[in-house]
Amino acid sequence: MEGWQERRTSFGQVAAAYAALRPGYPADAVAFLLGERPRRVLDLGAGTGLLTDVLLAAGHEVLAVDLSAPMLEQLAARLPQVPTAVGGAESLPLPDADVDAVVAGQAAHWFDVAPAAAELRRVLRPGGVVGLIWNTRDVRVPWVRALGELLAEESRDHEADQGVVDRFAAELPATVEVFDSGVVQQVTPEQVVAGIGTRSYVATMDDDRRTAFLGRVRELLAAHPDTAGRDRLELPHTTRAYRLTPR
């Protein structure tokens, strides 16, 4: 549990790189989660605002909450119109029945499900929804699969997204609907390496171990036939969005 808590709160030290290097979210997935009419939305675990960007573009009113003040500082610098608050899913800094929807991008696996589900029900208005969304590197692409195999041992204790969703669906309780989409990043090989450096399991390594691990990522990109000698890469992600409607 101590290691999980350290990783859960590790993102502040890589906030600027996270904002620059993590992928955003496709608009069609957000439309699936929230529909077309404007809503008052809590972006929970908002981080640097990658999902907030898409919510605002769709016309929603957004409140952003995250455990990391440095992450929220990155969000506020880009999106000063969005109210922010430091807080966790297990004790939300919102009044009862305050929002039409709660969404979490790349974050729900860090929530303690039972107390978080109780808080989600408390802050949601009648008819509200919970939207959970994740981007995952598309391992159908050979070099991305090779990268995933290199990372797998270090990231092995992440719970599968579906398991997190199933636990929230049981705890709320809620019905679940699913939508698949995708997003492609245009990146340099060094940006791939730096993006891996924003992962919690890398951010919490000591300096020597982190340097050695990221060196192995560089070596893979320099040697793989699909990436060797290339200045720009397409890094594809699959996006899966889950809409939970509390019963």
C-alpha positions as CSV (number, residue, x, y, z in Angstrom):
1,M,0.0,0.0,0.0
2,E,2.9,2.3,0.8
3,G,4.4,1.8,-2.7
4,W,0.9,2.4,-4.3
5,Q,0.5,5.7,-2.4
6,E,4.0,6.8,-3.4
7,R,3.2,6.1,-7.1
8,R,-0.2,7.7,-6.8
9,T,1.3,11.0,-5.6
10,S,4.4,10.9,-7.8
11,F,3.2,12.9,-10.7
12,G,3.9,16.4,-9.3
13,Q,7.6,15.9,-9.9
14,V,7.0,15.3,-13.6
15,A,4.1,17.7,-14.1
16,A,5.6,19.8,-17.0
17,A,6.7,16.7,-18.9
18,Y,3.4,15.0,-18.3
19,A,1.6,18.0,-19.8
20,A,3.8,18.1,-22.9
21,L,4.2,14.4,-23.6
22,R,1.1,12.5,-22.6
23,P,-1.6,12.0,-25.3
24,G,-4.9,13.8,-25.2
25,Y,-8.4,12.2,-25.7
26,P,-10.5,11.9,-28.8
27,A,-13.6,14.1,-29.0
28,D,-15.9,11.2,-30.0
29,A,-15.1,9.4,-26.7
30,V,-16.0,12.5,-24.7
31,A,-19.2,12.9,-26.6
32,F,-20.1,9.3,-25.8
33,L,-19.5,9.8,-22.1
34,L,-21.5,13.1,-21.8
35,G,-23.7,13.5,-24.8
36,E,-24.1,16.7,-26.8
37,R,-25.8,19.1,-24.3
38,P,-23.5,21.2,-22.0
39,R,-23.1,19.8,-18.5
40,R,-21.4,20.8,-15.3
41,V,-18.6,18.3,-15.1
42,L,-16.0,17.3,-12.4
43,D,-12.7,16.2,-14.0
44,L,-11.4,14.0,-11.2
45,G,-7.7,13.3,-11.2
46,A,-7.5,16.1,-13.8
47,G,-3.8,16.3,-13.7
48,T,-2.5,18.8,-16.2
49,G,-5.8,19.1,-18.0
50,L,-5.5,16.8,-21.0
51,L,-9.1,15.7,-20.6
52,T,-10.2,19.1,-19.5
53,D,-9.1,20.5,-22.9
54,V,-11.6,18.2,-24.7
55,L,-14.4,18.8,-22.2
56,L,-14.1,22.6,-22.7
57,A,-14.0,22.3,-26.5
58,A,-17.3,20.3,-26.2
59,G,-18.9,23.2,-24.4
60,H,-19.0,21.8,-20.9
61,E,-18.5,23.7,-17.6
62,V,-15.5,22.0,-15.9
63,L,-14.2,21.8,-12.3
64,A,-10.8,20.2,-11.9
65,V,-9.7,18.2,-8.9
66,D,-6.4,16.4,-8.4
67,L,-4.1,15.3,-5.6
68,S,-1.1,17.1,-7.0
69,A,-0.9,20.9,-6.8
70,P,2.0,21.0,-9.3
71,M,-0.2,19.2,-11.8
72,L,-3.0,21.6,-11.3
73,E,-0.6,24.5,-11.7
74,Q,0.1,23.3,-15.2
75,L,-3.6,23.1,-15.9
76,A,-4.3,26.6,-14.5
77,A,-1.5,28.1,-16.5
78,R,-3.1,26.9,-19.7
79,L,-6.8,27.0,-18.7
80,P,-7.2,29.9,-16.2
81,Q,-11.0,29.9,-16.5
82,V,-11.2,26.4,-14.9
83,P,-11.7,26.3,-11.1
84,T,-9.3,23.9,-9.5
85,A,-9.0,22.3,-6.1
86,V,-6.5,19.9,-4.5
87,G,-8.3,16.7,-3.4
88,G,-8.8,13.0,-3.8
89,A,-11.6,10.9,-5.0
90,E,-12.2,9.5,-1.5
91,S,-13.0,13.0,-0.1
92,L,-14.2,15.4,-2.7
93,P,-14.1,19.2,-2.1
94,L,-17.6,19.6,-3.5
95,P,-21.1,20.0,-2.0
96,D,-23.8,17.4,-2.5
97,A,-25.5,17.1,-5.8
98,D,-23.2,19.7,-7.4
99,V,-22.3,18.2,-10.8
100,D,-24.1,16.4,-13.7
101,A,-21.1,14.1,-14.4
102,V,-17.8,13.0,-13.0
103,V,-15.1,11.9,-15.5
104,A,-11.6,10.5,-14.9
105,G,-9.0,10.2,-17.6
106,Q,-6.1,7.8,-16.9
107,A,-6.9,8.1,-13.2
108,A,-9.5,5.7,-11.8
109,H,-7.0,2.9,-11.1
110,W,-5.6,5.2,-8.4
111,F,-8.9,5.6,-6.6
112,D,-9.9,3.6,-3.5
113,V,-13.1,2.3,-5.0
114,A,-15.5,1.9,-2.0
115,P,-15.1,5.4,-0.5
116,A,-14.7,7.0,-4.0
117,A,-17.9,5.4,-5.2
118,A,-19.8,6.8,-2.2
119,E,-18.3,10.3,-2.9
120,L,-19.3,10.1,-6.6
121,R,-22.9,9.3,-5.6
122,R,-22.9,12.2,-3.2
123,V,-21.7,14.9,-5.6
124,L,-23.8,13.7,-8.6
125,R,-27.1,15.2,-9.4
126,P,-30.1,12.9,-10.2
127,G,-29.5,11.3,-13.6
128,G,-25.8,12.0,-13.5
129,V,-23.1,9.8,-15.0
130,V,-19.6,8.7,-14.3
131,G,-17.2,8.5,-17.2
132,L,-13.9,6.6,-17.0
133,I,-11.5,6.7,-19.9
134,W,-8.0,5.3,-20.6
135,N,-5.5,5.6,-23.4
136,T,-3.4,2.4,-24.0
137,R,-0.5,2.1,-26.3
138,D,-1.6,0.1,-29.4
139,V,0.4,-3.1,-29.2
140,R,-0.9,-4.3,-32.6
141,V,2.0,-2.1,-34.0
142,P,5.2,-4.2,-33.8
143,W,7.5,-1.5,-32.3
144,V,4.9,-0.5,-29.8
145,R,4.5,-4.1,-28.8
146,A,8.2,-4.4,-28.3
147,L,8.2,-1.3,-26.2
148,G,5.3,-2.7,-24.1
149,E,7.3,-5.9,-23.5
150,L,10.2,-3.9,-22.2
151,L,8.0,-1.9,-19.9
152,A,5.8,-4.8,-18.7
153,E,7.9,-6.0,-15.8
154,E,8.1,-2.6,-14.2
155,S,4.4,-1.8,-14.8
156,R,3.1,-5.2,-13.9
157,D,1.1,-4.2,-10.8
158,H,-1.3,-1.9,-12.6
159,E,-4.8,-3.3,-12.3
160,A,-6.5,-3.8,-15.7
161,D,-9.0,-1.0,-16.6
162,Q,-11.9,-3.4,-16.9
163,G,-11.3,-4.7,-13.3
164,V,-11.5,-1.1,-12.0
165,V,-14.7,-0.4,-13.9
166,D,-16.3,-3.7,-12.7
167,R,-15.5,-2.7,-9.1
168,F,-17.0,0.7,-9.5
169,A,-20.1,-0.7,-11.3
170,A,-20.7,-3.0,-8.4
171,E,-20.0,-0.4,-5.7
172,L,-22.1,2.4,-7.1
173,P,-24.1,0.3,-8.4
174,A,-24.3,1.3,-12.1
175,T,-24.9,0.0,-15.5
176,V,-21.9,0.2,-17.9
177,E,-21.7,1.1,-21.6
178,V,-18.4,1.0,-23.6
179,F,-17.0,3.0,-26.5
180,D,-13.7,2.5,-28.4
181,S,-11.7,5.1,-30.2
182,G,-8.1,6.1,-30.6
183,V,-5.5,8.8,-30.8
184,V,-2.1,9.0,-32.5
185,Q,0.8,11.1,-31.2
186,Q,3.5,12.5,-33.6
187,V,6.7,12.3,-31.5
188,T,10.4,12.1,-31.7
189,P,12.2,9.1,-30.3
190,E,13.5,11.2,-27.4
191,Q,9.9,12.3,-26.7
192,V,8.9,8.6,-26.4
193,V,11.7,8.1,-23.9
194,A,10.7,11.3,-21.9
195,G,7.0,10.2,-22.0
196,I,7.9,6.9,-20.4
197,G,9.7,8.9,-17.8
198,T,6.4,10.4,-16.7
199,R,5.0,7.0,-15.7
200,S,4.7,6.5,-12.0
201,Y,6.8,3.4,-11.9
202,V,9.7,5.3,-13.5
203,A,9.2,8.6,-11.6
204,T,9.6,6.8,-8.3
205,M,12.9,5.0,-9.3
206,D,16.1,6.3,-7.9
207,D,18.2,8.3,-10.4
208,D,20.6,5.6,-11.4
209,R,17.9,3.0,-12.0
210,R,15.8,5.5,-13.9
211,T,18.7,6.4,-16.1
212,A,19.5,2.8,-16.9
213,F,15.9,1.9,-17.6
214,L,15.3,4.8,-19.9
215,G,18.6,3.9,-21.6
216,R,17.1,0.5,-22.5
217,V,14.1,2.3,-24.1
218,R,16.5,4.4,-26.2
219,E,18.4,1.3,-27.2
220,L,15.2,-0.4,-28.3
221,L,14.1,2.6,-30.5
222,A,17.6,2.8,-32.0
223,A,17.7,-0.9,-32.9
224,H,14.1,-1.8,-33.9
225,P,13.7,-1.9,-37.7
226,D,10.5,0.2,-37.5
227,T,12.1,3.0,-35.6
228,A,15.9,2.9,-36.2
229,G,17.2,6.1,-37.9
230,R,13.8,7.8,-37.8
231,D,13.4,11.4,-36.5
232,R,9.6,11.2,-36.2
233,L,7.4,8.4,-35.0
234,E,3.7,7.8,-34.9
235,L,2.8,6.5,-31.4
236,P,-0.8,5.0,-31.6
237,H,-3.1,4.5,-28.7
238,T,-6.4,2.8,-28.3
239,T,-8.9,4.7,-26.2
240,R,-11.6,2.9,-24.3
241,A,-14.4,5.0,-22.6
242,Y,-16.8,3.5,-20.0
243,R,-20.1,5.3,-19.2
244,L,-21.4,4.3,-15.8
245,T,-25.0,5.2,-15.0
246,P,-25.8,4.8,-11.3
247,R,-29.0,2.9,-10.7
